[in-house]
């Protein structure tokens, strides 16, 4: 009888922790929507490919932009760039650039090696190196969850959607629906 009570107590504690975490993340989302995403001035452009979709003026003036933080010292994270290639056409039809902000603890050596050896297919936008680790530091909400390291913004970089569309078809649909809805206004 005591062991059943202990199991129920442990499960209810875990359930309470999960609900508390969910409430916290929901609060983070609600507090971020409509806020301005901070883009550090210290970003350096790295353009290893030649067939880019547009140029930096077009991207900065785009009605919508997708920003995503990439840990360039993590081989698995860098390999996810291929997943971005899989969805670029869905967003390109709306002229939405995908801006990957890369941060590294190894001076981007791994990242450059993976690019130069052809392990990553051509990517249609340049990468931006965050040498000072300012992007996530200045956008503190990104530290709350890896899913929050990707956002959809408007032209002025006001956050419209948080979440990563490369890992979830549902999240990709949320992005596309938000873009379509705003274009119709």
Secondary structure as UniProt FT lines:
FT   HELIX           2..32
FT   TURN            33..34
FT   TURN            41..42
FT   STRAND          44..46
FT   HELIX           56..60
FT   STRAND          64..71
FT   TURN            72..73
FT   HELIX           75..79
FT   HELIX           81..92
FT   TURN            93..95
FT   STRAND          97..103
FT   TURN            107..108
FT   HELIX           109..116
FT   TURN            117..118
FT   STRAND          127..129
FT   TURN            131..132
FT   HELIX           134..138
FT   HELIX           140..143
FT   HELIX           146..149
FT   STRAND          150..154
FT   TURN            155..156
FT   STRAND          158..162
FT   TURN            165..166
FT   HELIX           169..184
//
